Amino acid sequence: MAVMDYSQYYPNSVRKWVPNTIFPMNTVLILPNLRVGKAKTDIVSENTFSDIENAKWINGSIDYISAKDFGAVGDGVTDDTTAIQAWASSTSKNKFLPEGTFLVNSMITCSVAGAVITGGGVLKANTVGIDVLKLTADNQRVSGIEIDGNSKGRYLIWATGATPVVDKCYLHDAYSTTSSPRGINIENNPGGGIIANNRIYNITAVGNASPGDANGAARAVAINGIATPNAPYFVYNNDIRNILGEEGDAIQILFYSGTGTGYPIEANAHILDNEISNVSRRFIKIQASKCRVSGNILLHDGTVPALPSNSIDIIQSNDVGVLDNRIDANPLQLSISVQGVSGSLLQRCVVARNIIKQDDAKAWASIYSNYAQQCVFSDNIIWGGTNSVTIGNSDNCLIANNKQYGGANASVSFNANSTNTNITTAYNISMNLSRTNVTNSGTGARII
């Protein structure tokens, strides 16, 4: 059982079970919804995450300390760094940022376990290259505030403690010419966390024309770890726009111990119901096992980036579900990529019920898998592109009940080539009669 308890310091809290229907984990979610003067605690009471806004209320009262009690002005002109740091460092767990724009010239650090930062104010970066707000203790929450990177700040929120919650915030305009800016960066956190109902806009990294290094990787949400957390992560119902520059990925989950091949560390991460518009490299990148990518809407304005990769990229990870996503036409490469490496096959991934729209002439497969084992690709609906599903160097996989409309006439709709073993293609349909429907030529191949 994983317990994510964010209300141990609130009165009359109630715990409710939220069983997970994809992976065998039971999770307790206790999410306080704080308001000035009177605080209420909302309870997740159903098997969905959208109920947080409409959940039951329980009465209680909490006293807040205001940033203005420590001398912060909030007029958008005064340097409020010292006052805001004193407020963040004070021992009170309940911190209110009132309306106003509070300029900061260095990073604000909150090290108070269980702290809740809420309010209607704006923290605004005023010095190039600073990280704006760092959370270093366990069970901290940031709710409802705005952080303006002002095209100067690098990380807008950086959390290193266990079980952080960031919700209902407006985070925007992180920028770097020499590093990798982030809207929210969670790093080496042992306890899971929640990122929900935020707006994250305009995260831009200029880069140095050397992809893969630490310069140029813009991220709206980055969760990185080196060991399996003791509770899950939820990234859901966020509005993410314009993650741009050299390598712009909207959401990245990366768990790697530094040794071995692949990413077998289980992140227990759930990427649910986010709407993402315009990226320069990927919408969602998963390099960790036991993850779910479900219900996301991925949109693009068509601007061709310099270094595009795949819309949803599952890299050397096991037990990943890519389910019920909508991917609109875009200038990136593969729509969904599920790939292991030679000698280390990716295992037990499911790609199902996705809706993918691509231009007919786009020279990339919609769903592509390489070096995979015991994976399922089923019930997807695909418009355009070349192959709707292509699989290579894989064993014991199923391609079933997929449908493709349109697409390039010269391409096979469903393609499992001779590098595979024990591949079954069943009940796949191409609605373009000018195309070859199925090619399945590997050892032990079956067409049904």
N, C-alpha and C positions, 0 to 999 in steps of 0.2 A: 504494500500500500504506500502510495506517495501522498504526503500531506503538504499542501501549500497554504500556510496559515498566515494571513496578513492582518489579522484582527485580534491578536492576543492581548493587545493593549486597549481594546475597545469593549464597552460594556455589552452584556447580553448577546454575545455572538453565538451563532448557531451553525453547526456543520451539516452539510448535506453531501451525500455521495453523488459523484458524477461518473458513472461507469463509461469507459471508453469502448467504442464498438469496433474499432479497427485492431488495436493491439491489446493484449491482456494486461491492462493496468487499471487500477482504481485510483481515482484522484479526488482529494478533498479540495475544493476551491472556496476560499473565504475572502471576499473582496469588499472592503469597506468603501462606501461612496460618501465622501466627506463634503460637508457644506459648512460655511461659516456660522458660528453660533451653535446650531444644532447639527449633530452628526447622525447619519443613518448608516446602517450596514445592510448592503444588499446581498442576497443569497442566491447562488446558482442552484435552482431546484429541479431543473429538467436536464435531459441529455443533449442540450444545445448550449451554445455560448452566447447566442443573441438574447437570452433571457436576462442577462446581467442588467440591462437598462430597465426592465420591467419586473424585477424580482420583488420579493416581499421586503418590507421595511421593518426594522426593529429600532425602537427609540433609544436615545442616549444623548449625552451632551459632552462636548469636548471643547476645551479652551485652546485658542490659537494664539501664537505670537506673530505679529506682523513685522515684515522687514523694516517698516517705518519706525518701529519701536527702537531700532538700532541705528537710526539716523539716515537711512536710505531716503533719497529724495524722489527718484522716479520721474524726472522731468525730461529725460532723453538727452540731457546736456551734462549734468553733473556726473563725475566719476563716483559711482556707488560701490566700487569693488570692496573696500574695507568694511562698509556697513553690511553688505550682502554676505560677506564671508563670516562676519560675527553672528549674523542671524542664522546662517546655515550651521555654524559650529555650536550654537547654544544647545543646552541639554534638552530643551523642550522637543518632544517628538512631533508636534503639530504646528507646522510652519505655513503661514499665509503670506503670499505675495500679492499685495493689493494692485489695483489697476494703476498703470503707469509704465514707463519704459526705463529700465534700470541698466545703465551702461556698466559693463565690467571690462577691465583691462587685463585680468589674469583669471586663471581657472578658479571656480568656486567648488570647494570640496565639502561634502556632507558625510560625516563619519558617525552619525548617530543611528544606532540600530533601531529599526522600527519607525524611522522618521517618515512623515508624510508631508510633501511639499505640494501645496495647492493654491488656487487663487486665479485672479484674472489679469495678472501682470505679465510683463515681457522682460526676459533677460536678453540683453543685446550685446554681442561681442563688439569690442571697440579696438582690439589690437589684432594684427595679422598673426595667424597661426595658433591662437590659443584654443584650448578645449574649454567649453563653457561651463558645464556642470558635471561633476564626478561624484558618483555614489559608491562609497567604499565599505559600507556596513551591510548587514543582512536585513532582509524584510523591509526595504525602503520602497516608497511609492512616490511618483511624480504624476500629478493629475491636474489637467485643465489649464496649465500655464502655456505661454508661448516662449519659444527660444528662437531668436533671430540671429543667425550666424553673420548677417550683415556682409556676406561675401568676404569674411575675414576669419571666422571661427572654423576649426577643423572638426572635432567631435562635438556635437551639440549635447548629447547625454552619453556618459561613459559609466557603465556599472560593472563593478568587480565583486560586489558582495553577493550572497546567495538570495534567491527568490525576489528579484526586483520586479516592480510593476510600473509600467509607463502607460498611461491611458488618457485619452481625451486631450492630448497636447497638440499644439501646432508648432512644428519644427521645420525651419526652412533656411535656405541660403547658406549652407556650409560650403566652403570653397578652399581649395589648396592648389598651389602651383608646385609644391615640393613633397607632398605626402598623399594620404588616402583619407579623404573626409568621410564622416559618418553622420547620419541622423541619430541613430541609436547604436552604440557599440557595447555588447555584453561579452565579457572576456573571463575565461577560466572560472566560471561560476559553478559551484558544486550543487546548486539547489534549484535549477529551473527558473522560470519566470514567465511574465505575461506582458505582451506588447499589444495593445488593443485600442481601437477607435481613435487612432491618431491621424493627423494629416502631416505628411512628410514630403516637402516639396524642395526641388532645386538643390540637389547635392551634386557638386561638380568638382572633378579632379582634372587638372590640365595634363599631368603626366610628363614622361620624359622619352617617349617613343621606345620604351623597353618594357613590353607587357610582361606581367608576372612578378614584377618586383614590388617594393612597398610604396612606389610613387605612381599614382594615377588610378588607384582602385577605389572609386566612389561607391558607397553603399548607403542605402536608406536604413536598412537593419542588418547588422552583422552580429551573429552569435558564434563565438569561437571557443573551443574547449579542448582539453587534453585527456579528459576522463569522463565516463558516463555520469551524468548528474543524478541526484537522488530524487528528483521530481521532474515532470515534463516542462517543456516550453510551449507556450501558445502565442502565435503571432496571427492575429485575426482582426478582420474588419477595419484594416487601415487603408487610407487613401494615399497612394504614393505616386508622385509625379516628377518627371524630369530628373532622372539619375544619370548624369551625363559626364562627358569627358573621355579620357582614354579607355577606361574599363569601368563602365557604370553598370553594376548589378543592383537590382532593387533589394532583394533579400538573399542573404548568404548564411548557410548553416555549415560550419566547418569544424569537425572534431577529429583530431589526429594526435597520436601519442608521440610522434617523431620517429617511430621505428616501424618496420614491416611494410607490407604492400597493401594499398587500399585504405578504406576508412571504415573499419568494422566497429568502431566505438559507437555505441547507441546513444544518440542525442535525445531520443524521445521528443522530437520537435514536430509541432502541428502547425502548418501554414494554411490558414483557413479564411476563405471569403474576403480576401484582400482585392482591391481594385488598383491596378498598376498601369500607369500611362507613361510611355516614352523612357526607354533606357538605351544606353549606347553599347551594351554587351549582352546582358542576360536579364530576364525578369526574375527568375528564381534559380539559385545554385545550391545543390545539396551535395555535400561531401561528408556524410555521416550516415550511420545506419539507423533503422527503426524511426523513420520519419513519414509524415503524411502531408501531401500537397493536394488540397481539395477545395473546390468551389471558388477558385480565384478567377478574376477577369483580367485579361492581359491585352492592353491596347497600345497602338503606336501611331504616330502621325505620319509615318512613312519616310522621315528624314533618314538617309542612309549613313550609318556610323562608319568610322574608319576601321574598327576592329570588332565586327559583330561576332557573337557566338550563338548559342542555342537559347531558345525562349525558356524552356525548363530543362535544366542540365543536372542529371543524376550521375555522379561520378564515383565509381568504385565503391558503391554503398549497397548494403543488403537490407531487405525487408522495408522497402519504400513503396508507398502507395501514391500514385498520381491519378487522381479521381475527380471527375465532374468539373474540370476546369474549362474555361472558354478562352481560346487563343485566336485573336483576330489577325487579319493579314498584317504582316510586318516585314521589314527588310533584314531581319536576323537570319540565321541559318536554319538548322533543324528546329522543328516546333517542340518536340520532346525527344531528348536523347538520354538513353539508359546504357551506360558503358562500363564494363570492367576492363581488365587488361589480360594479356596472355599469361597464363599460369595462375591467375587469380580471378576466377569468374565471379561477376556480380550475381547475387542470388536472391530469389524469392521476391522480385518486384512485380507489382501489378500496375498496368496502365489501362484504365477503363473509363468509359462513359465521358470522355473528353470531346468537346466540339472544337474543331480546328478549321479555320478559314485561311486559305492562302491563294495568291494569284495563280491562275492556270499555268503560267509560264515560269513560275519559280522553280529553280533548278536544285531544290533540296527536298529530301523526304520529309514527311510530316512527323512520323514516329520512327526512330532509328535505334536499334539495339545491337551491341557488339560485345562479345565475350560475356554472355549471360547464361544463367542456368536456372531452370525451374521458374521461369517468368511467364506472365500472362499478359497478352495484349488483346483486349476484347471490348466490343460494344462502343467503339469510337466512331464518330461521324466526321468526315473529312471532306472539305471542298478544296479543289485545286492542288497544285504542287506536282511533283513527280510521283514517286512511290508513296502510297499512304502509310504502309508499314514495311520496313526493310530490316532484316535480321541476318547477322553473320557471326561466324565463329562461336556459335552457341549450342547448347545442349538441352534437350527435354523442355522445350518451350511451346506455348500454345498461342496461335493467332486466330481469333474466332469472332464471328458476328460483327465485323467491322464493315462500314459502308463508305464508299468514296464517290463523290460527284465531280465531274469535270476533270481537270488536270491535263497534263501533257500526253497526247495520244501515243507517243513513242515509248512511254514508260509502262512498266508492269505495275499494277496497283498494289499487289501484295507479293513481296519478294523474299524468299528464304533460299539462299544460294547453296552451293555444294560444300561450303566450309562448315555447315551445320551438321548436327546429328540429332535424330529423334525430335524433329520439329513437326507439329501438326498444325495444318491450316484448315479451318472448318467454317463453312457458311459465311464466308466473306463475299461481299457483293460490290462490283464496280458498276456504277450507273452510266458510265461512258462506254458505249458498246464498241468504240473504236480502239479500246485498249485491251491488252491482255490482262485477264483478271488476276490469275495466280500463277506464280512460278515457285516450285518447291522441289529442289533437286538434291538435297543433302542425304546422307546415309540414314536409313530408317525413316525417311520423310513420309508423311501421310497427308493426302488431300481429301477432305470430306465435303 
